Amino acid sequence: MAKEFSRSQRVAEQIRRELADLLQFEVKDPRASKVTLTEVEVTGDLAHAKIYFVTQEDASAAVTALGKAAGFLRSQLSRRLLLRSVPQLHFVYDESLDRGMRLSQLIDKARSSDNS
């Protein structure tokens, strides 16, 4: 019987849960604590993790704050996860929600122009 999820997917999900908890309760920087994690991608060798997030605030300020907090977050993850080495954390603003909202507005605009 084949496994449904690879190890990297399981580790990515665990990292997402732990980072969400750390950002909410442990990180003091308000720019970093006001983000929502959408997805975590971990490389096959578990050396790097790309963390996608969204925020209502300035995205570039959040990326800067998360970059500065990456060392602290990685050290806290090493205490919470049972891994030999914790991946390097790379934070990326997730633009898919913005694109979805823009497309929805365009569709609504097209529909309203068709009705009139």
N, CA, C and O atoms as a GROMACS GRO file, in nm:
protein
  464
    1MET      N    1   0.085  -0.118   0.000
    1MET     CA    2   0.000   0.000   0.000
    1MET      C    3   0.089   0.124   0.000
    1MET      O    4   0.176   0.137   0.085
    2ALA      N    5   0.067   0.214  -0.095
    2ALA     CA    6   0.149   0.334  -0.108
    2ALA      C    7   0.105   0.440  -0.007
    2ALA      O    8  -0.011   0.446   0.033
    3LYS      N    9   0.199   0.523   0.032
    3LYS     CA   10   0.168   0.632   0.124
    3LYS      C   11   0.091   0.740   0.049
    3LYS      O   12   0.119   0.768  -0.068
    4GLU      N   13  -0.005   0.801   0.116
    4GLU     CA   14  -0.082   0.908   0.053
    4GLU      C   15  -0.003   1.036   0.047
    4GLU      O   16  -0.016   1.112  -0.049
    5PHE      N   17   0.079   1.063   0.148
    5PHE     CA   18   0.155   1.187   0.154
    5PHE      C   19   0.302   1.155   0.169
    5PHE      O   20   0.340   1.063   0.242
    6SER      N   21   0.385   1.231   0.100
    6SER     CA   22   0.528   1.212   0.116
    6SER      C   23   0.572   1.276   0.248
    6SER      O   24   0.498   1.352   0.311
    7ARG      N   25   0.692   1.244   0.287
    7ARG     CA   26   0.744   1.299   0.413
    7ARG      C   27   0.754   1.451   0.407
    7ARG      O   28   0.724   1.520   0.504
    8SER      N   29   0.796   1.503   0.292
    8SER     CA   30   0.809   1.649   0.280
    8SER      C   31   0.673   1.718   0.295
    8SER      O   32   0.666   1.828   0.350
    9GLN      N   33   0.565   1.656   0.247
    9GLN     CA   34   0.432   1.715   0.265
    9GLN      C   35   0.390   1.712   0.411
    9GLN      O   36   0.330   1.808   0.460
   10ARG      N   37   0.419   1.605   0.480
   10ARG     CA   38   0.384   1.596   0.622
   10ARG      C   39   0.464   1.697   0.704
   10ARG      O   40   0.410   1.761   0.794
   11VAL      N   41   0.593   1.711   0.672
   11VAL     CA   42   0.677   1.808   0.742
   11VAL      C   43   0.628   1.950   0.713
   11VAL      O   44   0.625   2.034   0.803
   12ALA      N   45   0.590   1.977   0.588
   12ALA     CA   46   0.540   2.110   0.551
   12ALA      C   47   0.415   2.146   0.629
   12ALA      O   48   0.401   2.259   0.676
   13GLU      N   49   0.325   2.052   0.644
   13GLU     CA   50   0.202   2.078   0.719
   13GLU      C   51   0.232   2.102   0.867
   13GLU      O   52   0.171   2.190   0.929
   14GLN      N   53   0.324   2.026   0.923
   14GLN     CA   54   0.361   2.045   1.063
   14GLN      C   55   0.430   2.181   1.083
   14GLN      O   56   0.406   2.248   1.183
   15ILE      N   57   0.515   2.220   0.989
   15ILE     CA   58   0.581   2.350   0.996
   15ILE      C   59   0.477   2.461   0.989
   15ILE      O   60   0.486   2.559   1.063
   16ARG      N   61   0.378   2.447   0.901
   16ARG     CA   62   0.273   2.549   0.889
   16ARG      C   63   0.198   2.566   1.020
   16ARG      O   64   0.173   2.679   1.064
   17ARG      N   65   0.162   2.455   1.084
   17ARG     CA   66   0.090   2.463   1.212
   17ARG      C   67   0.174   2.528   1.320
   17ARG      O   68   0.127   2.616   1.392
   18GLU      N   69   0.299   2.486   1.331
   18GLU     CA   70   0.386   2.539   1.436
   18GLU      C   71   0.419   2.687   1.412
   18GLU      O   72   0.422   2.765   1.507
   19LEU      N   73   0.444   2.725   1.287
   19LEU     CA   74   0.473   2.865   1.257
   19LEU      C   75   0.353   2.954   1.286
   19LEU      O   76   0.368   3.065   1.336
   20ALA      N   77   0.233   2.907   1.253
   20ALA     CA   78   0.113   2.985   1.282
   20ALA      C   79   0.102   3.011   1.432
   20ALA      O   80   0.069   3.122   1.474
   21ASP      N   81   0.129   2.909   1.511
   21ASP     CA   82   0.125   2.924   1.657
   21ASP      C   83   0.234   3.020   1.705
   21ASP      O   84   0.208   3.106   1.789
   22LEU      N   85   0.354   3.004   1.653
   22LEU     CA   86   0.465   3.092   1.694
   22LEU      C   87   0.438   3.237   1.655
   22LEU      O   88   0.464   3.328   1.734
   23LEU      N   89   0.387   3.260   1.535
   23LEU     CA   90   0.360   3.397   1.491
   23LEU      C   91   0.250   3.462   1.574
   23LEU      O   92   0.253   3.582   1.598
   24GLN      N   93   0.155   3.382   1.617
   24GLN     CA   94   0.044   3.438   1.694
   24GLN      C   95   0.083   3.468   1.838
   24GLN      O   96   0.041   3.569   1.894
   25PHE      N   97   0.163   3.381   1.899
   25PHE     CA   98   0.186   3.393   2.042
   25PHE      C   99   0.327   3.432   2.083
   25PHE      O  100   0.346   3.484   2.193
   26GLU      N  101   0.428   3.409   2.000
   26GLU     CA  102   0.567   3.428   2.042
   26GLU      C  103   0.635   3.550   1.980
   26GLU      O  104   0.718   3.614   2.045
   27VAL      N  105   0.603   3.581   1.856
   27VAL     CA  106   0.672   3.691   1.787
   27VAL      C  107   0.615   3.823   1.836
   27VAL      O  108   0.494   3.843   1.839
   28LYS      N  109   0.705   3.914   1.873
   28LYS     CA  110   0.663   4.042   1.929
   28LYS      C  111   0.638   4.149   1.823
   28LYS      O  112   0.563   4.244   1.848
   29ASP      N  113   0.697   4.136   1.706
   29ASP     CA  114   0.683   4.236   1.600
   29ASP      C  115   0.540   4.232   1.544
   29ASP      O  116   0.499   4.129   1.491
   30PRO      N  117   0.465   4.342   1.553
   30PRO     CA  118   0.325   4.340   1.506
   30PRO      C  119   0.314   4.322   1.355
   30PRO      O  120   0.212   4.272   1.307
   31ARG      N  121   0.417   4.360   1.279
   31ARG     CA  122   0.412   4.341   1.134
   31ARG      C  123   0.416   4.193   1.099
   31ARG      O  124   0.357   4.151   1.000
   32ALA      N  125   0.486   4.114   1.179
   32ALA     CA  126   0.499   3.971   1.152
   32ALA      C  127   0.384   3.892   1.212
   32ALA      O  128   0.351   3.784   1.163
   33SER      N  129   0.323   3.943   1.317
   33SER     CA  130   0.217   3.866   1.383
   33SER      C  131   0.082   3.884   1.315
   33SER      O  132  -0.013   3.813   1.348
   34LYS      N  133   0.071   3.977   1.219
   34LYS     CA  134  -0.056   4.000   1.151
   34LYS      C  135  -0.060   3.935   1.014
   34LYS      O  136  -0.122   3.988   0.922
   35VAL      N  137   0.004   3.820   1.000
   35VAL     CA  138   0.003   3.749   0.873
   35VAL      C  139  -0.074   3.619   0.888
   35VAL      O  140  -0.087   3.565   0.997
   36THR      N  141  -0.125   3.570   0.777
   36THR     CA  142  -0.191   3.441   0.771
   36THR      C  143  -0.113   3.353   0.676
   36THR      O  144  -0.090   3.390   0.561
   37LEU      N  145  -0.073   3.237   0.722
   37LEU     CA  146   0.002   3.145   0.640
   37LEU      C  147  -0.093   3.068   0.550
   37LEU      O  148  -0.192   3.011   0.598
   38THR      N  149  -0.064   3.065   0.420
   38THR     CA  150  -0.151   2.995   0.327
   38THR      C  151  -0.096   2.859   0.286
   38THR      O  152  -0.171   2.764   0.270
   39GLU      N  153   0.036   2.851   0.270
   39GLU     CA  154   0.094   2.725   0.226
   39GLU      C  155   0.242   2.720   0.262
   39GLU      O  156   0.308   2.824   0.272
   40VAL      N  157   0.292   2.600   0.281
   40VAL     CA  158   0.435   2.579   0.303
   40VAL      C  159   0.480   2.471   0.206
   40VAL      O  160   0.420   2.363   0.199
   41GLU      N  161   0.586   2.500   0.132
   41GLU     CA  162   0.646   2.402   0.041
   41GLU      C  163   0.786   2.370   0.093
   41GLU      O  164   0.866   2.460   0.116
   42VAL      N  165   0.813   2.242   0.110
   42VAL     CA  166   0.944   2.199   0.159
   42VAL      C  167   1.011   2.118   0.049
   42VAL      O  168   0.947   2.034  -0.015
   43THR      N  169   1.139   2.144   0.027
   43THR     CA  170   1.212   2.068  -0.074
   43THR      C  171   1.223   1.922  -0.031
   43THR      O  172   1.205   1.889   0.086
   44GLY      N  173   1.254   1.836  -0.126
   44GLY     CA  174   1.262   1.693  -0.099
   44GLY      C  175   1.366   1.656   0.004
   44GLY      O  176   1.349   1.560   0.079
   45ASP      N  177   1.476   1.731   0.008
   45ASP     CA  178   1.581   1.701   0.105
   45ASP      C  179   1.561   1.773   0.238
   45ASP      O  180   1.645   1.765   0.327
   46LEU      N  181   1.449   1.844   0.253
   46LEU     CA  182   1.411   1.916   0.375
   46LEU      C  183   1.513   2.024   0.413
   46LEU      O  184   1.528   2.056   0.531
   47ALA      N  185   1.581   2.081   0.314
   47ALA     CA  186   1.681   2.184   0.343
   47ALA      C  187   1.620   2.324   0.340
   47ALA      O  188   1.668   2.413   0.411
   48HIS      N  189   1.516   2.344   0.261
   48HIS     CA  190   1.456   2.476   0.246
   48HIS      C  191   1.305   2.465   0.252
   48HIS      O  192   1.246   2.369   0.202
   49ALA      N  193   1.243   2.566   0.313
   49ALA     CA  194   1.097   2.573   0.320
   49ALA      C  195   1.054   2.709   0.269
   49ALA      O  196   1.102   2.812   0.317
   50LYS      N  197   0.963   2.711   0.174
   50LYS     CA  198   0.909   2.836   0.121
   50LYS      C  199   0.771   2.853   0.184
   50LYS      O  200   0.682   2.772   0.164
   51ILE      N  201   0.755   2.961   0.262
   51ILE     CA  202   0.632   2.986   0.336
   51ILE      C  203   0.557   3.099   0.267
   51ILE      O  204   0.606   3.211   0.258
   52TYR      N  205   0.437   3.067   0.219
   52TYR     CA  206   0.352   3.166   0.154
   52TYR      C  207   0.256   3.224   0.258
   52TYR      O  208   0.202   3.151   0.341
   53PHE      N  209   0.235   3.356   0.253
   53PHE     CA  210   0.149   3.422   0.349
   53PHE      C  211   0.072   3.535   0.284
   53PHE      O  212   0.110   3.583   0.177
   54VAL      N  213  -0.036   3.577   0.350
   54VAL     CA  214  -0.112   3.696   0.310
   54VAL      C  215  -0.123   3.786   0.432
   54VAL      O  216  -0.112   3.741   0.546
   55THR      N  217  -0.145   3.914   0.406
   55THR     CA  218  -0.161   4.010   0.514
   55THR      C  219  -0.248   4.125   0.467
   55THR      O  220  -0.255   4.154   0.347
   56GLN      N  221  -0.314   4.190   0.562
   56GLN     CA  222  -0.393   4.308   0.531
   56GLN      C  223  -0.306   4.433   0.529
   56GLN      O  224  -0.345   4.535   0.472
   57GLU      N  225  -0.191   4.426   0.591
   57GLU     CA  226  -0.099   4.538   0.603
   57GLU      C  227  -0.007   4.542   0.481
   57GLU      O  228  -0.030   4.473   0.381
   58ASP      N  229   0.097   4.622   0.489
   58ASP     CA  230   0.197   4.635   0.384
   58ASP      C  231   0.274   4.504   0.370
   58ASP      O  232   0.334   4.456   0.466
   59ALA      N  233   0.273   4.445   0.250
   59ALA     CA  234   0.336   4.316   0.228
   59ALA      C  235   0.489   4.324   0.238
   59ALA      O  236   0.552   4.233   0.292
   60SER      N  237   0.548   4.432   0.189
   60SER     CA  238   0.693   4.442   0.194
   60SER      C  239   0.743   4.457   0.337
   60SER      O  240   0.849   4.405   0.372
   61ALA      N  241   0.667   4.527   0.420
   61ALA     CA  242   0.705   4.539   0.561
   61ALA      C  243   0.693   4.404   0.632
   61ALA      O  244   0.774   4.371   0.718
   62ALA      N  245   0.592   4.327   0.595
   62ALA     CA  246   0.575   4.194   0.655
   62ALA      C  247   0.687   4.101   0.613
   62ALA      O  248   0.737   4.023   0.695
   63VAL      N  249   0.728   4.107   0.486
   63VAL     CA  250   0.839   4.023   0.440
   63VAL      C  251   0.967   4.058   0.516
   63VAL      O  252   1.042   3.969   0.556
   64THR      N  253   0.991   4.188   0.536
   64THR     CA  254   1.109   4.232   0.610
   64THR      C  255   1.104   4.182   0.754
   64THR      O  256   1.204   4.132   0.806
   65ALA      N  257   0.988   4.197   0.818
   65ALA     CA  258   0.975   4.154   0.958
   65ALA      C  259   0.990   4.003   0.971
   65ALA      O  260   1.056   3.955   1.064
   66LEU      N  261   0.931   3.929   0.880
   66LEU     CA  262   0.943   3.783   0.885
   66LEU      C  263   1.086   3.739   0.855
   66LEU      O  264   1.134   3.641   0.913
   67GLY      N  265   1.153   3.809   0.767
   67GLY     CA  266   1.293   3.777   0.739
   67GLY      C  267   1.381   3.797   0.862
   67GLY      O  268   1.471   3.718   0.888
   68LYS      N  269   1.353   3.904   0.937
   68LYS     CA  270   1.430   3.929   1.059
   68LYS      C  271   1.397   3.828   1.168
   68LYS      O  272   1.483   3.795   1.250
   69ALA      N  273   1.274   3.778   1.170
   69ALA     CA  274   1.232   3.682   1.272
   69ALA      C  275   1.262   3.538   1.231
   69ALA      O  276   1.238   3.447   1.310
   70ALA      N  277   1.315   3.516   1.112
   70ALA     CA  278   1.336   3.380   1.062
   70ALA      C  279   1.429   3.299   1.150
   70ALA      O  280   1.405   3.180   1.171
   71GLY      N  281   1.535   3.359   1.201
   71GLY     CA  282   1.627   3.286   1.288
   71GLY      C  283   1.561   3.241   1.417
   71GLY      O  284   1.578   3.128   1.460
   72PHE      N  285   1.484   3.332   1.477
   72PHE     CA  286   1.411   3.297   1.599
   72PHE      C  287   1.309   3.186   1.570
   72PHE      O  288   1.297   3.091   1.647
   73LEU      N  289   1.236   3.200   1.460
   73LEU     CA  290   1.134   3.100   1.426
   73LEU      C  291   1.198   2.964   1.399
   73LEU      O  292   1.145   2.861   1.440
   74ARG      N  293   1.311   2.964   1.332
   74ARG     CA  294   1.379   2.838   1.303
   74ARG      C  295   1.428   2.771   1.431
   74ARG      O  296   1.420   2.649   1.445
   75SER      N  297   1.480   2.850   1.525
   75SER     CA  298   1.527   2.791   1.651
   75SER      C  299   1.410   2.736   1.732
   75SER      O  300   1.424   2.632   1.796
   76GLN      N  301   1.296   2.804   1.728
   76GLN     CA  302   1.179   2.753   1.799
   76GLN      C  303   1.124   2.627   1.732
   76GLN      O  304   1.078   2.535   1.800
   77LEU      N  305   1.130   2.623   1.599
   77LEU     CA  306   1.087   2.502   1.529
   77LEU      C  307   1.176   2.384   1.563
   77LEU      O  308   1.128   2.270   1.571
   78SER      N  309   1.304   2.409   1.582
   78SER     CA  310   1.395   2.299   1.616
   78SER      C  311   1.359   2.237   1.750
   78SER      O  312   1.384   2.119   1.773
   79ARG      N  313   1.301   2.316   1.839
   79ARG     CA  314   1.260   2.263   1.969
   79ARG      C  315   1.128   2.188   1.961
   79ARG      O  316   1.103   2.097   2.040
   80ARG      N  317   1.044   2.225   1.865
   80ARG     CA  318   0.910   2.167   1.856
   80ARG      C  319   0.901   2.048   1.761
   80ARG      O  320   0.816   1.961   1.779
   81LEU      N  321   0.988   2.042   1.661
   81LEU     CA  322   0.982   1.936   1.561
   81LEU      C  323   1.088   1.830   1.588
   81LEU      O  324   1.196   1.860   1.640
   82LEU      N  325   1.056   1.709   1.553
   82LEU     CA  326   1.152   1.599   1.570
   82LEU      C  327   1.225   1.577   1.438
   82LEU      O  328   1.206   1.476   1.370
   83LEU      N  329   1.309   1.674   1.402
   83LEU     CA  330   1.387   1.668   1.280
   83LEU      C  331   1.534   1.681   1.313
   83LEU      O  332   1.572   1.750   1.408
   84ARG      N  333   1.616   1.616   1.235
   84ARG     CA  334   1.760   1.627   1.255
   84ARG      C  335   1.808   1.768   1.222
   84ARG      O  336   1.889   1.825   1.295
   85SER      N  337   1.757   1.824   1.113
   85SER     CA  338   1.789   1.963   1.079
   85SER      C  339   1.661   2.032   1.034
   85SER      O  340   1.579   1.974   0.963
   86VAL      N  341   1.645   2.156   1.076
   86VAL     CA  342   1.526   2.234   1.043
   86VAL      C  343   1.555   2.310   0.914
   86VAL      O  344   1.664   2.366   0.900
   87PRO      N  345   1.461   2.314   0.821
   87PRO     CA  346   1.485   2.383   0.694
   87PRO      C  347   1.507   2.533   0.710
   87PRO      O  348   1.460   2.594   0.806
   88GLN      N  349   1.580   2.591   0.615
   88GLN     CA  350   1.592   2.736   0.606
   88GLN      C  351   1.455   2.791   0.567
   88GLN      O  352   1.388   2.733   0.482
   89LEU      N  353   1.413   2.900   0.629
   89LEU     CA  354   1.280   2.955   0.605
   89LEU      C  355   1.289   3.072   0.507
   89LEU      O  356   1.368   3.165   0.526
   90HIS      N  357   1.208   3.065   0.402
   90HIS     CA  358   1.200   3.171   0.301
   90HIS      C  359   1.054   3.215   0.294
   90HIS      O  360   0.967   3.135   0.259
   91PHE      N  361   1.027   3.341   0.325
   91PHE     CA  362   0.890   3.393   0.327
   91PHE      C  363   0.857   3.463   0.196
   91PHE      O  364   0.934   3.546   0.147
   92VAL      N  365   0.740   3.429   0.138
   92VAL     CA  366   0.696   3.483   0.010
   92VAL      C  367   0.552   3.529   0.024
   92VAL      O  368   0.467   3.456   0.074
   93TYR      N  369   0.525   3.651  -0.022
   93TYR     CA  370   0.388   3.702  -0.020
   93TYR      C  371   0.306   3.628  -0.125
   93TYR      O  372   0.348   3.617  -0.240
   94ASP      N  373   0.190   3.576  -0.086
   94ASP     CA  374   0.102   3.499  -0.174
   94ASP      C  375   0.008   3.594  -0.248
   94ASP      O  376  -0.083   3.651  -0.187
   95GLU      N  377   0.030   3.611  -0.377
   95GLU     CA  378  -0.050   3.703  -0.457
   95GLU      C  379  -0.173   3.638  -0.518
   95GLU      O  380  -0.249   3.706  -0.587
   96SER      N  381  -0.196   3.511  -0.495
   96SER     CA  382  -0.309   3.441  -0.558
   96SER      C  383  -0.443   3.497  -0.511
   96SER      O  384  -0.537   3.503  -0.590
   97LEU      N  385  -0.454   3.538  -0.386
   97LEU     CA  386  -0.581   3.595  -0.339
   97LEU      C  387  -0.609   3.730  -0.404
   97LEU      O  388  -0.724   3.760  -0.438
   98ASP      N  389  -0.505   3.810  -0.421
   98ASP     CA  390  -0.521   3.940  -0.488
   98ASP      C  391  -0.564   3.920  -0.633
   98ASP      O  392  -0.652   3.991  -0.682
   99ARG      N  393  -0.501   3.823  -0.700
   99ARG     CA  394  -0.539   3.795  -0.839
   99ARG      C  395  -0.681   3.744  -0.848
   99ARG      O  396  -0.754   3.781  -0.939
  100GLY      N  397  -0.722   3.661  -0.755
  100GLY     CA  398  -0.858   3.609  -0.753
  100GLY      C  399  -0.961   3.719  -0.732
  100GLY      O  400  -1.066   3.720  -0.796
  101MET      N  401  -0.931   3.813  -0.642
  101MET     CA  402  -1.021   3.926  -0.619
  101MET      C  403  -1.032   4.013  -0.744
  101MET      O  404  -1.140   4.058  -0.780
  102ARG      N  405  -0.918   4.037  -0.809
  102ARG     CA  406  -0.916   4.120  -0.929
  102ARG      C  407  -0.998   4.053  -1.041
  102ARG      O  408  -1.074   4.121  -1.110
  103LEU      N  409  -0.981   3.921  -1.058
  103LEU     CA  410  -1.058   3.850  -1.159
  103LEU      C  411  -1.208   3.852  -1.128
  103LEU      O  412  -1.290   3.867  -1.218
  104SER      N  413  -1.241   3.837  -1.002
  104SER     CA  414  -1.382   3.841  -0.962
  104SER      C  415  -1.443   3.978  -0.992
  104SER      O  416  -1.557   3.986  -1.038
  105GLN      N  417  -1.368   4.084  -0.967
  105GLN     CA  418  -1.417   4.219  -0.997
  105GLN      C  419  -1.435   4.237  -1.148
  105GLN      O  420  -1.532   4.299  -1.191
  106LEU      N  421  -1.342   4.185  -1.227
  106LEU     CA  422  -1.355   4.195  -1.373
  106LEU      C  423  -1.477   4.119  -1.424
  106LEU      O  424  -1.547   4.166  -1.513
  107ILE      N  425  -1.503   4.002  -1.367
  107ILE     CA  426  -1.620   3.923  -1.406
  107ILE      C  427  -1.748   3.997  -1.369
  107ILE      O  428  -1.841   4.003  -1.449
  108ASP      N  429  -1.753   4.052  -1.248
  108ASP     CA  430  -1.871   4.129  -1.207
  108ASP      C  431  -1.892   4.251  -1.296
  108ASP      O  432  -2.006   4.284  -1.329
  109LYS      N  433  -1.785   4.316  -1.334
  109LYS     CA  434  -1.794   4.434  -1.420
  109LYS      C  435  -1.845   4.394  -1.559
  109LYS      O  436  -1.928   4.464  -1.616
  110ALA      N  437  -1.797   4.282  -1.612
  110ALA     CA  438  -1.841   4.233  -1.742
  110ALA      C  439  -1.988   4.194  -1.738
  110ALA      O  440  -2.063   4.222  -1.832
  111ARG      N  441  -2.030   4.131  -1.631
  111ARG     CA  442  -2.172   4.092  -1.617
  111ARG      C  443  -2.263   4.213  -1.610
  111ARG      O  444  -2.369   4.215  -1.672
  112SER      N  445  -2.220   4.315  -1.534
  112SER     CA  446  -2.304   4.434  -1.523
  112SER      C  447  -2.312   4.508  -1.655
  112SER      O  448  -2.416   4.566  -1.686
  113SER      N  449  -2.206   4.507  -1.734
  113SER     CA  450  -2.212   4.574  -1.866
  113SER      C  451  -2.296   4.493  -1.964
  113SER      O  452  -2.357   4.551  -2.053
  114ASP      N  453  -2.301   4.359  -1.950
  114ASP     CA  454  -2.388   4.277  -2.035
  114ASP      C  455  -2.534   4.298  -2.003
  114ASP      O  456  -2.617   4.297  -2.094
  115ASN      N  457  -2.567   4.317  -1.876
  115ASN     CA  458  -2.706   4.335  -1.835
  115ASN      C  459  -2.760   4.471  -1.876
  115ASN      O  460  -2.880   4.486  -1.897
  116SER      N  461  -2.674   4.570  -1.888
  116SER     CA  462  -2.723   4.704  -1.922
  116SER      C  463  -2.720   4.733  -2.069
  116SER      O  464  -2.759   4.842  -2.112
   0.00000   0.00000   0.00000
